Each structure stands twice: as C-alpha cells, then as structure tokens.
Amino acid sequence: MGEIHVHEFASLDGVIDAPIWTFEYGFDPQMGEAIGAVTGHSRGILLGRTTYEMFEPAWSTRTVDDDPGAPFFNDTMKYVVSSTLETGTWRNSEIIGGYDADVIRRLKDDVGDLYVSGSGTLVRAMLADGLVDGLHLFVYPLTRGSGPRLFPETAEPARLSLERSERYDNGVVYLHYRPAG
C-alpha cells in the first residue's frame, strides 16, 4: 500500500492559503531538496480542484530548465478531487470525483505513494479520515492573522511524531511529521 505525503507552506499561526506571502523569503535550495525527497518516491499527485486550477497554468509550460520540479509536475499522473470539474486540461490528469475516503484508499493501493501540495480542503478531510501518512510543513516566520488553517478549531485532537526538522537561512523551518503510534 502506498502512502500520502502532504506538503504545505504555513505561517506560524497555521495559515495555509495561496502562499504568495512566502515570496519575500526566497526559496532556499535546501527546501527544494526536501520537496524533491518527497516527490522522488511519489507515483502520483493528488490535488483538490482549486490547487489544480492554480498549478496547471503555473507548471504546465515550465521545463526542467525553468525549474527542476517541472518534469515531476508535468509527467506524473495527477488525480483531481472535485465534484464540479468535469475534465482536466493539464496532461496526465484524471478527475476522480468528489471527496470519498474509500476512493482515496483504493488510489493509495493501486498507484502507490501520492504527493499532495496545497489542497487545504482535501487535506483537512484526509487528516480527519486518517489517510495522511506524512506532513511536510515549511513554516515561515510570520503570522497571517486570518485565513484557512491546516487544523481548524473543529479538528479532532491528534498526536504526531516528528521525523525530521531543518532550519534554513531564510528563516523557514521544515518539519516532517507522521501520525504517532
């Protein structure tokens, strides 16, 4: 059975909205290495509709010369959770319908390791259903005050185990967690 690994950019107060607020910190090359370690063993990309629609124009025309992550995002099969999107316009995309934990479990079994970026609504649902095997958080040294959070106030308490952490020169901290026990 595969695993689901979630990558998020987060503020200190847990906001995970569209991360344009991260730009002023730059992208430390070690951050790319950490993301590359996650994507390197992933056999598919799992995205919610909003993130898919943001990623498609941003990634679909990039090449390896533009960004070393471009081949992964363009060549890897993308599975999109959406009850409103009917067809994907980005190559190697499949719309799998609205959120259904059993469909996600079967996808883990059939495809193997899946990588998720952004997709807050999807990630919160998968966390609630115990489907996330790894959280890869890049925490930025700022607060946002308001915005969507990875763990909303209504989330059930959960215990996580820290697998790895790093601090980068730009002030970002990388935290890799797995479900505890």
DRENPA-3360 file (N, C-alpha, C; in nm, 2 decimals, always signed):
BEGIN
1 = MGEIHVHE = +0.08/-0.12/+0.00/+0.00/+0.00/+0.00/+0.09/+0.12/+0.00 ~ +0.05/+0.22/-0.08/+0.12/+0.35/-0.08/+0.09/+0.44/+0.04 ~ +0.16/+0.55/+0.04/+0.14/+0.65/+0.14/+0.10/+0.78/+0.08 ~ +0.04/+0.87/+0.16/+0.01/+1.00/+0.11/+0.09/+1.10/+0.19 ~ +0.17/+1.18/+0.12/+0.26/+1.28/+0.18/+0.21/+1.41/+0.14 ~ +0.18/+1.50/+0.24/+0.13/+1.63/+0.22/+0.24/+1.74/+0.24 ~ +0.25/+1.83/+0.14/+0.35/+1.94/+0.15/+0.27/+2.07/+0.16 ~ +0.30/+2.15/+0.27/+0.23/+2.28/+0.29/+0.33/+2.38/+0.32;
9 = FASLDGVI = +0.31/+2.50/+0.27/+0.37/+2.62/+0.32/+0.28/+2.68/+0.43 ~ +0.32/+2.71/+0.55/+0.24/+2.76/+0.65/+0.30/+2.88/+0.73 ~ +0.21/+2.96/+0.78/+0.26/+3.07/+0.86/+0.27/+3.02/+1.00 ~ +0.33/+3.09/+1.09/+0.35/+3.05/+1.23/+0.21/+3.02/+1.30 ~ +0.11/+3.09/+1.26/-0.02/+3.07/+1.31/-0.11/+2.97/+1.23 ~ -0.04/+2.90/+1.14/-0.11/+2.79/+1.08/-0.18/+2.81/+0.95 ~ -0.17/+2.93/+0.90/-0.25/+2.97/+0.78/-0.18/+2.90/+0.66 ~ -0.26/+2.84/+0.57/-0.20/+2.77/+0.45/-0.27/+2.82/+0.32;
17 = DAPIWTFE = -0.31/+2.94/+0.32/-0.37/+2.99/+0.19/-0.27/+3.00/+0.08 ~ -0.31/+3.05/-0.04/-0.22/+3.06/-0.15/-0.09/+3.14/-0.10 ~ +0.02/+3.07/-0.11/+0.14/+3.12/-0.04/+0.22/+3.24/-0.11 ~ +0.15/+3.33/-0.17/+0.22/+3.45/-0.23/+0.30/+3.52/-0.12 ~ +0.26/+3.51/+0.00/+0.33/+3.58/+0.11/+0.46/+3.51/+0.14 ~ +0.50/+3.40/+0.08/+0.63/+3.34/+0.10/+0.74/+3.40/+0.01 ~ +0.70/+3.47/-0.09/+0.79/+3.52/-0.19/+0.91/+3.60/-0.14 ~ +0.88/+3.69/-0.04/+0.98/+3.78/+0.01/+1.09/+3.70/+0.09;
25 = YGFDPQMG = +1.07/+3.57/+0.12/+1.17/+3.49/+0.19/+1.26/+3.42/+0.09 ~ +1.22/+3.42/-0.03/+1.30/+3.34/-0.13/+1.28/+3.19/-0.11 ~ +1.35/+3.12/-0.19/+1.34/+2.97/-0.19/+1.47/+2.91/-0.17 ~ +1.51/+2.87/-0.05/+1.64/+2.82/-0.02/+1.65/+2.68/-0.09 ~ +1.77/+2.66/-0.16/+1.78/+2.54/-0.23/+1.76/+2.41/-0.15 ~ +1.79/+2.42/-0.02/+1.76/+2.30/+0.07/+1.62/+2.27/+0.08 ~ +1.53/+2.37/+0.06/+1.39/+2.35/+0.06/+1.35/+2.26/-0.06 ~ +1.41/+2.29/-0.17/+1.39/+2.22/-0.30/+1.44/+2.07/-0.28;
33 = EAIGAVTG = +1.55/+2.05/-0.21/+1.59/+1.92/-0.18/+1.50/+1.84/-0.09 ~ +1.44/+1.91/+0.01/+1.34/+1.84/+0.09/+1.22/+1.80/+0.01 ~ +1.17/+1.89/-0.07/+1.05/+1.86/-0.15/+1.08/+1.75/-0.25 ~ +1.20/+1.76/-0.31/+1.25/+1.66/-0.41/+1.25/+1.52/-0.34 ~ +1.29/+1.51/-0.22/+1.29/+1.38/-0.15/+1.15/+1.32/-0.14 ~ +1.05/+1.41/-0.12/+0.91/+1.36/-0.11/+0.86/+1.33/-0.25 ~ +0.88/+1.41/-0.35/+0.83/+1.38/-0.48/+0.91/+1.27/-0.55 ~ +1.03/+1.25/-0.51/+1.11/+1.14/-0.57/+1.06/+1.00/-0.56;
41 = HSRGILLG = +0.98/+0.97/-0.45/+0.93/+0.84/-0.44/+0.77/+0.84/-0.46 ~ +0.72/+0.95/-0.51/+0.58/+0.96/-0.53/+0.55/+0.91/-0.67 ~ +0.44/+0.83/-0.69/+0.40/+0.78/-0.82/+0.28/+0.85/-0.87 ~ +0.22/+0.94/-0.80/+0.11/+1.02/-0.84/+0.10/+1.15/-0.76 ~ +0.02/+1.24/-0.81/-0.01/+1.37/-0.75/-0.16/+1.38/-0.72 ~ -0.19/+1.41/-0.60/-0.33/+1.42/-0.56/-0.36/+1.56/-0.53 ~ -0.46/+1.62/-0.60/-0.49/+1.76/-0.58/-0.64/+1.79/-0.56 ~ -0.67/+1.89/-0.49/-0.80/+1.95/-0.49/-0.82/+2.04/-0.61;
49 = RTTYEMFE = -0.94/+2.07/-0.65/-0.97/+2.15/-0.77/-0.90/+2.28/-0.77 ~ -0.91/+2.36/-0.66/-0.86/+2.49/-0.65/-0.71/+2.49/-0.68 ~ -0.64/+2.40/-0.61/-0.49/+2.39/-0.63/-0.46/+2.34/-0.77 ~ -0.53/+2.25/-0.82/-0.51/+2.20/-0.96/-0.53/+2.32/-1.06 ~ -0.63/+2.40/-1.04/-0.65/+2.51/-1.13/-0.54/+2.62/-1.11 ~ -0.48/+2.63/-1.00/-0.37/+2.72/-0.98/-0.24/+2.67/-1.03 ~ -0.22/+2.54/-1.02/-0.09/+2.47/-1.06/-0.09/+2.46/-1.21 ~ -0.20/+2.43/-1.28/-0.19/+2.40/-1.42/-0.13/+2.51/-1.50;
57 = PAWSTRTV = -0.17/+2.64/-1.49/-0.11/+2.74/-1.57/+0.03/+2.77/-1.52 ~ +0.06/+2.75/-1.40/+0.19/+2.78/-1.34/+0.30/+2.68/-1.38 ~ +0.26/+2.55/-1.39/+0.35/+2.44/-1.41/+0.35/+2.39/-1.56 ~ +0.24/+2.39/-1.62/+0.23/+2.31/-1.75/+0.32/+2.36/-1.86 ~ +0.37/+2.48/-1.85/+0.46/+2.53/-1.96/+0.60/+2.53/-1.91 ~ +0.63/+2.50/-1.79/+0.77/+2.50/-1.73/+0.84/+2.38/-1.78 ~ +0.97/+2.40/-1.80/+1.06/+2.29/-1.83/+1.16/+2.27/-1.72 ~ +1.24/+2.17/-1.73/+1.35/+2.14/-1.63/+1.44/+2.26/-1.63;
65 = DDDPGAPF = +1.46/+2.33/-1.74/+1.55/+2.45/-1.74/+1.49/+2.56/-1.65 ~ +1.36/+2.57/-1.65/+1.29/+2.67/-1.56/+1.29/+2.63/-1.42 ~ +1.27/+2.50/-1.39/+1.25/+2.46/-1.25/+1.28/+2.31/-1.25 ~ +1.37/+2.26/-1.17/+1.39/+2.11/-1.17/+1.27/+2.03/-1.13 ~ +1.17/+2.09/-1.07/+1.05/+2.01/-1.04/+0.95/+2.00/-1.15 ~ +0.97/+2.07/-1.26/+0.88/+2.07/-1.37/+0.85/+1.93/-1.43 ~ +0.95/+1.85/-1.45/+0.92/+1.71/-1.51/+0.82/+1.63/-1.41 ~ +0.85/+1.64/-1.28/+0.76/+1.57/-1.19/+0.61/+1.62/-1.20;
73 = FNDTMKYV = +0.59/+1.75/-1.20/+0.46/+1.80/-1.21/+0.39/+1.78/-1.34 ~ +0.47/+1.78/-1.45/+0.40/+1.77/-1.58/+0.39/+1.62/-1.62 ~ +0.49/+1.54/-1.59/+0.49/+1.40/-1.64/+0.41/+1.30/-1.55 ~ +0.40/+1.33/-1.42/+0.34/+1.24/-1.32/+0.19/+1.25/-1.34 ~ +0.12/+1.14/-1.32/-0.03/+1.14/-1.32/-0.08/+1.22/-1.21 ~ -0.18/+1.31/-1.24/-0.24/+1.39/-1.14/-0.39/+1.35/-1.12 ~ -0.43/+1.32/-1.00/-0.56/+1.28/-0.96/-0.63/+1.40/-0.89 ~ -0.74/+1.44/-0.95/-0.80/+1.57/-0.90/-0.93/+1.53/-0.83;
81 = VSSTLETG = -0.94/+1.57/-0.71/-1.07/+1.55/-0.63/-1.15/+1.67/-0.65 ~ -1.27/+1.65/-0.72/-1.36/+1.76/-0.75/-1.49/+1.71/-0.79 ~ -1.60/+1.77/-0.73/-1.73/+1.74/-0.77/-1.79/+1.83/-0.87 ~ -1.71/+1.93/-0.91/-1.75/+2.03/-1.01/-1.67/+2.03/-1.14 ~ -1.55/+1.99/-1.13/-1.46/+1.99/-1.25/-1.49/+1.86/-1.33 ~ -1.52/+1.88/-1.46/-1.55/+1.76/-1.54/-1.44/+1.70/-1.62 ~ -1.35/+1.79/-1.67/-1.23/+1.74/-1.75/-1.11/+1.82/-1.71 ~ -1.00/+1.75/-1.71/-0.87/+1.82/-1.68/-0.81/+1.87/-1.81;
89 = TWRNSEII = -0.74/+1.98/-1.80/-0.68/+2.04/-1.92/-0.53/+2.02/-1.92 ~ -0.48/+1.98/-1.81/-0.33/+1.96/-1.79/-0.30/+1.81/-1.82 ~ -0.21/+1.78/-1.91/-0.18/+1.65/-1.94/-0.16/+1.56/-1.82 ~ -0.19/+1.43/-1.84/-0.18/+1.33/-1.73/-0.26/+1.37/-1.61 ~ -0.39/+1.41/-1.64/-0.48/+1.44/-1.53/-0.61/+1.36/-1.54 ~ -0.65/+1.32/-1.42/-0.78/+1.24/-1.41/-0.86/+1.30/-1.30 ~ -0.99/+1.33/-1.33/-1.08/+1.38/-1.23/-1.14/+1.26/-1.17 ~ -1.13/+1.25/-1.03/-1.18/+1.13/-0.97/-1.31/+1.15/-0.89;
97 = GGYDADVI = -1.37/+1.27/-0.91/-1.50/+1.30/-0.84/-1.48/+1.36/-0.71 ~ -1.59/+1.39/-0.64/-1.59/+1.45/-0.51/-1.52/+1.36/-0.41 ~ -1.49/+1.42/-0.30/-1.41/+1.35/-0.19/-1.48/+1.23/-0.15 ~ -1.41/+1.12/-0.15/-1.45/+0.99/-0.10/-1.33/+0.92/-0.04 ~ -1.33/+0.90/+0.09/-1.22/+0.83/+0.16/-1.19/+0.70/+0.10 ~ -1.29/+0.62/+0.06/-1.26/+0.49/+0.01/-1.19/+0.49/-0.13 ~ -1.23/+0.59/-0.21/-1.16/+0.61/-0.34/-1.02/+0.65/-0.32 ~ -0.99/+0.73/-0.22/-0.85/+0.77/-0.19/-0.77/+0.65/-0.14;
105 = RRLKDDVG = -0.83/+0.57/-0.06/-0.77/+0.44/-0.01/-0.73/+0.35/-0.13 ~ -0.83/+0.33/-0.22/-0.80/+0.25/-0.34/-0.69/+0.31/-0.42 ~ -0.69/+0.44/-0.43/-0.58/+0.51/-0.51/-0.45/+0.48/-0.45 ~ -0.44/+0.48/-0.32/-0.31/+0.45/-0.25/-0.27/+0.31/-0.28 ~ -0.36/+0.22/-0.28/-0.33/+0.08/-0.31/-0.29/+0.06/-0.45 ~ -0.36/+0.12/-0.54/-0.34/+0.10/-0.69/-0.22/+0.17/-0.74 ~ -0.20/+0.30/-0.70/-0.09/+0.38/-0.75/+0.04/+0.37/-0.67 ~ +0.02/+0.37/-0.54/+0.14/+0.38/-0.45/+0.15/+0.52/-0.39;
113 = DLYVSGSG = +0.27/+0.56/-0.36/+0.28/+0.69/-0.29/+0.23/+0.80/-0.37 ~ +0.15/+0.89/-0.30/+0.09/+1.01/-0.36/+0.14/+1.13/-0.29 ~ +0.17/+1.24/-0.37/+0.21/+1.37/-0.32/+0.10/+1.47/-0.33 ~ +0.08/+1.54/-0.22/-0.02/+1.65/-0.22/+0.04/+1.78/-0.18 ~ +0.01/+1.88/-0.25/+0.05/+2.02/-0.22/-0.07/+2.11/-0.21 ~ -0.07/+2.20/-0.12/-0.18/+2.29/-0.10/-0.31/+2.20/-0.08 ~ -0.41/+2.23/-0.15/-0.54/+2.15/-0.15/-0.59/+2.14/+0.00 ~ -0.60/+2.25/+0.06/-0.64/+2.26/+0.20/-0.77/+2.18/+0.24;
121 = TLVRAMLA = -0.87/+2.20/+0.16/-1.00/+2.13/+0.19/-0.98/+1.98/+0.18 ~ -0.91/+1.93/+0.08/-0.88/+1.79/+0.06/-0.80/+1.74/+0.18 ~ -0.69/+1.81/+0.21/-0.60/+1.77/+0.32/-0.67/+1.76/+0.45 ~ -0.75/+1.86/+0.48/-0.83/+1.85/+0.61/-0.92/+1.73/+0.62 ~ -0.98/+1.70/+0.51/-1.07/+1.58/+0.50/-0.99/+1.45/+0.52 ~ -0.87/+1.44/+0.45/-0.79/+1.32/+0.46/-0.73/+1.31/+0.60 ~ -0.69/+1.42/+0.66/-0.64/+1.42/+0.80/-0.75/+1.36/+0.89 ~ -0.87/+1.41/+0.88/-0.99/+1.37/+0.96/-1.01/+1.22/+0.94;
129 = DGLVDGLH = -0.99/+1.16/+0.82/-1.01/+1.02/+0.79/-0.89/+0.94/+0.81 ~ -0.78/+0.99/+0.86/-0.66/+0.92/+0.89/-0.58/+0.87/+0.77 ~ -0.59/+0.94/+0.66/-0.53/+0.90/+0.53/-0.39/+0.96/+0.51 ~ -0.35/+1.06/+0.59/-0.22/+1.12/+0.56/-0.11/+1.05/+0.64 ~ -0.01/+1.01/+0.57/+0.10/+0.93/+0.63/+0.22/+1.02/+0.66 ~ +0.23/+1.14/+0.60/+0.34/+1.23/+0.62/+0.30/+1.37/+0.60 ~ +0.33/+1.46/+0.69/+0.31/+1.60/+0.68/+0.44/+1.67/+0.66 ~ +0.46/+1.74/+0.56/+0.59/+1.81/+0.53/+0.56/+1.96/+0.53;
137 = LFVYPLTR = +0.58/+2.02/+0.65/+0.55/+2.16/+0.66/+0.67/+2.25/+0.66 ~ +0.65/+2.36/+0.58/+0.76/+2.46/+0.57/+0.69/+2.58/+0.64 ~ +0.74/+2.61/+0.76/+0.68/+2.71/+0.84/+0.76/+2.84/+0.83 ~ +0.69/+2.95/+0.79/+0.75/+3.08/+0.77/+0.74/+3.16/+0.89 ~ +0.84/+3.25/+0.91/+0.85/+3.33/+1.04/+0.76/+3.45/+1.03 ~ +0.63/+3.43/+1.01/+0.53/+3.54/+1.01/+0.40/+3.49/+1.05 ~ +0.31/+3.58/+1.10/+0.17/+3.54/+1.12/+0.08/+3.60/+1.02 ~ -0.03/+3.54/+0.99/-0.12/+3.59/+0.89/-0.25/+3.65/+0.95;
145 = GSGPRLFP = -0.28/+3.60/+1.08/-0.40/+3.65/+1.14/-0.52/+3.57/+1.10 ~ -0.56/+3.59/+0.98/-0.68/+3.51/+0.93/-0.64/+3.44/+0.81 ~ -0.73/+3.34/+0.78/-0.71/+3.26/+0.66/-0.73/+3.11/+0.69 ~ -0.74/+3.03/+0.59/-0.76/+2.89/+0.61/-0.64/+2.82/+0.68 ~ -0.67/+2.74/+0.78/-0.57/+2.67/+0.86/-0.57/+2.52/+0.83 ~ -0.45/+2.47/+0.85/-0.43/+2.32/+0.83/-0.52/+2.25/+0.92 ~ -0.52/+2.29/+1.05/-0.60/+2.22/+1.15/-0.71/+2.33/+1.20 ~ -0.83/+2.32/+1.16/-0.93/+2.41/+1.21/-0.97/+2.39/+1.35;
153 = ETAEPARL = -1.03/+2.48/+1.41/-1.07/+2.47/+1.55/-1.16/+2.34/+1.58 ~ -1.23/+2.30/+1.48/-1.32/+2.18/+1.49/-1.25/+2.05/+1.47 ~ -1.12/+2.05/+1.44/-1.05/+1.93/+1.42/-1.03/+1.85/+1.55 ~ -1.04/+1.72/+1.53/-1.02/+1.63/+1.65/-0.88/+1.64/+1.69 ~ -0.85/+1.63/+1.82/-0.71/+1.62/+1.86/-0.63/+1.51/+1.79 ~ -0.51/+1.53/+1.77/-0.42/+1.42/+1.70/-0.28/+1.43/+1.76 ~ -0.22/+1.32/+1.76/-0.08/+1.31/+1.80/+0.01/+1.28/+1.68 ~ +0.12/+1.35/+1.67/+0.21/+1.34/+1.56/+0.35/+1.31/+1.61;
161 = SLERSERY = +0.43/+1.24/+1.53/+0.56/+1.21/+1.56/+0.66/+1.29/+1.47 ~ +0.75/+1.37/+1.52/+0.84/+1.44/+1.44/+0.95/+1.35/+1.39 ~ +0.96/+1.34/+1.25/+1.05/+1.25/+1.19/+1.18/+1.33/+1.15 ~ +1.17/+1.46/+1.12/+1.28/+1.53/+1.07/+1.25/+1.68/+1.08 ~ +1.36/+1.76/+1.11/+1.34/+1.90/+1.11/+1.47/+1.97/+1.06 ~ +1.45/+2.08/+0.99/+1.57/+2.16/+0.95/+1.53/+2.31/+0.96 ~ +1.63/+2.39/+0.97/+1.62/+2.53/+0.97/+1.70/+2.59/+0.85 ~ +1.64/+2.68/+0.77/+1.70/+2.73/+0.66/+1.75/+2.88/+0.68;
169 = DNGVVYLH = +1.84/+2.92/+0.60/+1.90/+3.06/+0.62/+1.79/+3.17/+0.60 ~ +1.68/+3.14/+0.53/+1.58/+3.24/+0.51/+1.48/+3.24/+0.62 ~ +1.51/+3.17/+0.73/+1.42/+3.17/+0.85/+1.31/+3.07/+0.85 ~ +1.29/+2.99/+0.74/+1.19/+2.89/+0.73/+1.23/+2.77/+0.80 ~ +1.14/+2.70/+0.87/+1.17/+2.57/+0.94/+1.09/+2.46/+0.87 ~ +1.16/+2.35/+0.84/+1.09/+2.24/+0.78/+1.07/+2.14/+0.89 ~ +0.94/+2.09/+0.89/+0.90/+1.99/+0.99/+0.83/+1.87/+0.92 ~ +0.88/+1.75/+0.93/+0.82/+1.63/+0.88/+0.77/+1.55/+0.99;
177 = YRPAG = +0.63/+1.54/+0.99/+0.56/+1.46/+1.09/+0.49/+1.34/+1.03 ~ +0.48/+1.24/+1.11/+0.40/+1.12/+1.08/+0.30/+1.10/+1.19 ~ +0.19/+1.03/+1.16/+0.09/+1.00/+1.27/+0.17/+0.92/+1.38 ~ +0.14/+0.96/+1.51/+0.21/+0.89/+1.62/+0.14/+0.75/+1.64 ~ +0.22/+0.65/+1.67/+0.16/+0.52/+1.71/+0.08/+0.46/+1.61;
% end
